[in-house]
């Protein structure tokens, strides 16, 4: 005996179309900026998800720690935005490193205690290229860029 309900259900079902997977889960833009109010320079670390959210513009929950020669970021997850109106977009977070030295830092980014990306950040006095990165992992989960 033919089960028409099952056949009809299979015919009526639509396939979900998934976007192709992205190479990186996060992007990080590192730049040297100036705080107008504090009248100080700082190194800006702007984290952003490559995925865009339709319901909320989440805030990345990132714990940070800095010492003389190393900076560690632990991406713990997301926080819901504060406010009544919902916006869509990528989740973002900015960390500002004041009182930095013109030296080399080891930067470690940990993703939910599972993955780890480690690279070198060179801070210089140069106006044309104040921050440079090196030793960036090829198969990392984060796309690292520097801006002038």
C-alpha positions as CSV (number, residue, x, y, z in Angstrom):
1,X,0.0,0.0,0.0
2,X,1.3,3.4,-0.9
3,X,1.6,6.0,1.8
4,X,0.5,9.2,0.0
5,X,1.1,11.4,3.0
6,X,4.8,10.6,3.0
7,X,5.2,11.0,-0.8
8,X,3.3,14.3,-0.7
9,X,5.4,15.5,2.3
10,X,8.7,14.7,0.4
11,X,7.4,16.5,-2.7
12,X,6.3,19.6,-0.8
13,X,9.4,20.0,1.2
14,X,11.7,22.7,0.1
15,X,15.5,22.6,0.4
16,X,17.2,25.0,2.7
17,X,19.8,27.0,0.9
18,X,22.8,27.6,3.1
19,X,25.4,30.2,2.2
20,X,28.9,28.8,1.5
21,X,31.1,28.5,4.6
22,X,33.4,31.5,5.3
23,X,37.1,31.0,5.5
24,X,37.3,33.0,8.8
25,X,34.8,33.3,11.7
26,X,36.1,36.7,12.9
27,X,38.1,39.6,11.6
28,X,40.4,41.8,13.6
29,X,41.5,45.3,12.5
30,X,44.5,46.7,14.4
31,X,45.4,50.4,14.1
32,X,47.1,53.2,16.0
33,X,44.5,55.9,16.9
34,X,44.3,59.1,18.9
35,X,41.8,59.7,21.7
36,X,40.7,63.4,21.3
37,X,39.3,63.6,24.9
38,X,42.2,61.9,26.7
39,X,44.8,63.5,24.3
40,X,46.6,60.1,24.1
41,X,47.4,57.6,21.4
42,X,46.2,54.0,21.7
43,X,46.3,50.8,19.8
44,X,42.8,49.8,18.7
45,X,41.8,46.1,18.3
46,X,38.4,46.0,16.5
47,X,36.9,42.5,16.5
48,X,34.0,41.6,14.2
49,X,32.2,38.5,13.2
50,X,32.1,37.6,9.5
51,X,28.5,36.3,10.1
52,X,25.7,38.9,10.2
53,X,22.8,38.4,12.5
54,X,19.3,39.2,11.4
55,X,17.6,39.8,14.8
56,X,20.2,41.6,16.9
57,X,23.6,43.3,16.5
58,X,25.2,41.3,19.3
59,X,28.2,42.4,21.3
60,X,31.2,40.1,21.4
61,X,32.0,39.0,24.9
62,X,35.8,39.2,25.0
63,X,38.0,39.0,28.1
64,X,41.4,40.8,27.7
65,X,44.6,40.9,29.6
66,X,47.8,42.9,28.7
67,X,51.3,42.8,30.1
68,X,54.6,44.4,29.1
69,X,55.1,42.1,26.1
70,X,51.9,40.1,25.6
71,X,48.2,40.7,25.0
72,X,45.6,37.9,25.4
73,X,42.0,38.0,24.2
74,X,39.5,35.2,25.1
75,X,36.4,35.2,22.9
76,X,33.8,33.8,25.3
77,X,30.7,34.3,23.2
78,X,28.0,36.9,22.6
79,X,26.1,39.4,24.7
80,X,22.6,40.7,23.8
81,X,22.6,44.4,23.0
82,X,21.1,46.8,25.5
83,X,18.2,48.8,24.1
84,X,14.6,48.5,22.9
85,X,15.1,48.6,19.1
86,X,16.8,45.7,17.5
87,X,19.3,46.2,14.7
88,X,20.9,43.6,12.4
89,X,24.6,43.2,11.6
90,X,27.8,41.7,12.8
91,X,28.8,41.3,16.4
92,X,31.6,43.7,17.4
93,X,34.0,44.6,20.2
94,X,36.8,47.1,20.5
95,X,39.7,47.0,22.9
96,X,41.9,50.1,23.4
97,X,45.5,49.6,24.6
98,X,46.7,52.9,26.1
99,X,50.2,53.4,27.5
100,X,51.7,51.0,25.0
101,X,55.4,50.8,24.2
102,X,57.0,50.9,20.8
103,X,58.1,47.3,20.9
104,X,57.0,43.8,19.9
105,X,54.0,42.1,21.5
106,X,52.9,38.5,21.4
107,X,49.1,38.5,20.8
108,X,47.1,35.4,21.7
109,X,43.4,35.0,20.7
110,X,41.6,32.1,22.3
111,X,38.2,31.1,20.9
112,X,35.9,29.6,23.5
113,X,38.8,27.6,25.1
114,X,39.0,25.5,22.0
115,X,41.2,27.2,19.3
116,X,44.1,29.5,19.7
117,X,45.7,32.0,17.3
118,X,49.1,33.5,18.1
119,X,51.0,36.2,16.3
120,X,53.5,39.0,16.7
121,X,52.5,42.7,16.8
122,X,55.2,45.3,16.1
123,X,54.4,48.8,17.3
124,X,56.7,51.5,15.8
125,X,57.0,55.3,15.8
126,X,56.6,55.3,12.0
127,X,53.7,57.4,10.7
128,X,53.4,55.3,7.5
129,X,53.2,51.9,9.2
130,X,52.8,52.3,12.9
131,X,51.6,48.7,13.5
132,X,52.8,45.5,11.7
133,X,51.9,41.9,12.2
134,X,54.0,38.8,11.6
135,X,53.9,35.1,12.3
136,X,50.2,35.0,11.5
137,X,48.9,31.4,11.4
138,X,47.8,30.3,7.9
139,X,44.8,28.1,9.1
140,X,43.5,30.4,11.8
141,X,39.9,31.3,12.6
142,X,40.5,35.1,12.5
143,X,41.4,37.4,9.6
144,X,44.0,39.9,10.9
145,X,44.5,43.3,9.2
146,X,46.3,46.5,10.0
147,X,45.2,50.0,9.1
148,X,47.0,53.3,9.0
